Amino acid sequence: MDFKIELMEFPSEVHSQIYIFARRILPLSRTLVAVQDFEMREACVALHSFIMDMLSDMYDNPEAYYLPVMKWEWLVVGKPIASQYFGFLRWLGQRGSIEGDTLVISKEDLQDVSKKFSTSTSSIKLEKRLEALSRVGLTAEVLPAGSYRIFSKNHPGMFLAFNALPQDNSSLLDFRGIDNKYKPAYDQARYPVRVYR
């Protein structure tokens, strides 16, 4: 899916939500200017690329992400579904520790993150989320101690950027806040009128 094109019609509410979420993500040309460290810049590019790949695949294959595409799905979706996957990854990045291009997270912390995002309005289990994310190159391996090693060969270092994002960063992937000196202003997003076929 190319999110640069202007769409006004969508096959479903789920598709509309994914499209709106992707259109709200600021381009790297606006957010990467404040990041001076080369390794962090590379991590930010990797994270941005991963999220856009995920959203594109999610739009084209919502069933692979266990998303309810049906006539009345807006009654059961609850919180915007794309933000659930984004939030899940962000919490992983901020609860785990970074070891090179890998995120290491304890079994307990992973279960806590999973519980936060497996609610009555979104009952997608941890294993299903990880299975869906493997479609865009995310790998989760269990270590001997029971902790997890999570990485992406296609987008190495992306968790370094997730880990560096400030906790209160309300703008999606706004890397200008990494040094904690920049306070992003609200960016007006243009939301399309939803028309269903």
Secondary structure, DSSP 4 states (H G I P E B T S, - for coil): --TTS---EESSHHHHHHHHHHHHSPPHHHHSTT---HHHHHHHHHHHHHHHHHHHHHHH-GGGGT---STTTHHHH-S-HHHHHHHHHHHHHHHSEEETTEEEE-HHHHHHHHHHH--SS----HHHHHHHHGGGTEEEEE-TTS-EEEEESSSTTHHHHHHHS-TT--STT-GGGTTS---PPPPPP-PPPPEE-
